[in-house]
């Protein structure tokens, strides 16, 4: 067993690897802003509250996408399925190519969701909390749909995978 380090000994690379041990789902956060489809992939999505209905995700303070995306009246959040590994990579790639070839729907309020996601949410920003080098974005839900019953895309140890079905 390794000894735990004190705060002064935290190496950023070792910390990133330790955080990567915990698997998480992946979502697309997107909207149409100024007649452009803008979006990103996030592996920090979580449910927060039922009353009011809130979810959250975290975004790096250095994100070049978030300043434009946060101007949207409503945001779409799509829970990605286990077959969306390439879609996730695309959403992390060049801005102009992020939605190329993807089937998506934009709501009247500008929320953009992928048509083949596990679940889709229409949200607005409820609050933003700066937390170190990231910002925690709290989103209030306005609409939800769930259509797909396949497994979720899982981000684990810096790679994508799927959940094993339990017996």
N, C-alpha and C positions, 0 to 999 in steps of 0.2 A: 504494500500500500504506500502511495506517495504522500508526503506531507503537504498540507495545505499551505499556500503562500500567503503572506500578508499583502495588503493593498499596494504597498510600495513595490512588490515583486511581480505585479500583473503585466505580463507580456501581451500586447494586443493580438499577436498571431495565436498564442496559446489560448487566449480568451475566446477568439473567433472559433477555434476548433472545439473548445468546450461547449460553446453555445450551439454549435452544429450537431452535437450529439442528440439534442432534443428535436424530434421531427415535428414539422408543422405543415399545415395545408398551404395552398397558394391561391391567391385571388388576383383577378384583373380589376383595377380601379380605373374608370374611364369616363369621359364625357365629350360632348361636342362643344368646343369653345371657338368663337369667331369662325364658324364654318369649317373647323378642322377637328379631326378625331385625335384626341390626346389621351394617352393612358400609360399605365405602368403595371408591373407585376409586384406583388407584395407577399411575403411569407410570414408576416406578423399579424395577420387578421385574427380577431377573436370576438366572440359575443361578449357584451358588457352588461346589458340590462333589458328586462322585459317591459318595464314601466318607468320611464318612457323606453321604447324599443331603440337600443343603441348597440352599435358594434364599433370596433376600432381597428386601426392598423398604424404602423409606425413608418415614417419616411425619413431618410437621411436629410439633414439640414443642407447638404450640398446638392440635393436633387435639382437638376435643371428642368425637370418636367413638372414638379409640384407647383411652382409659382404660377404657371399657366393653368394647370388643372384645377387648382383651388379657386379660380375665378368663376368656375361653372356654378350655375344655380343649383343643379342637382348632379350627383355623381352616381354612376352605375358601378356596382360591385358584382363580379361573377366568380363563383367558386369553381375553380378549374378541376376537370376530371382527370383521371389517371392517363388518359390518352393525349393530354395537352402539354406534354413536355416541350415539344417544338414551338407551340404557341407561346409558352412562357418565355422561351429564349427569344422569340420574335418580339415580345413586349418589352424585353430588356435591350433590344438592339436599336438600330438607327431610328430616330423619331419618325421620319417620313415613311418607313416601311412597317411600322408596328401593326397596322391593321390590314395590310395587303393580303388579299385572298381570304380574309376572315369574315364569316357571316355574323353580323351584329345588328342590333336594333337600337335606335335612339328614341327616347321618350319625348313627349312634347316639351318637357322641362330640360332636355339636354343630356339626361343620363344615358350612357352608352353601355350596353351589356352584350356579351357574346351569346349567340343563340343556342349554342350547344353546351352551356355550362351546367353544372349540377344544380345550382340555385342562383337566382339573380335578385339583386336588391336595388331599389332606387332610394337614394339617401341625399341628405344635405348635411353640411358641416354643422355640428352641434358645438364643438369646442376644439381648440388645439392647445396642447400642453408641451412646451419645450422641455425635453428630457435629455440632457447631455448633447451628444452629436446627432440626435434624432428629434423628431416632433411626433408626439402621439396625437393622432387625429381621431376624434370621436365623431361618429356619424349617426344621425337620427334616421331611422328607416321610415319610408313612406309607402313602399310597395314591396312585395316579395312574390316570387314564383319559384316552384321547384318542379322540375320535369324529368331530370335524368336520375337513374338509379344505379349507375356504375360507381366505382370507387373514386375517391379524391386523389388529386395529384399531391404527392408528399415530397417535401424538401427535407433532405437529411444528409448530413456530412457533405454539404456543398453540391449535392446531386439530386436528381429527381427519381422517384420510385413510386411504388403503389403499396397499398396496405394488403397484407395477407388476410384472406378470409378466415374467420374463426369457425371451428366446427360446432 
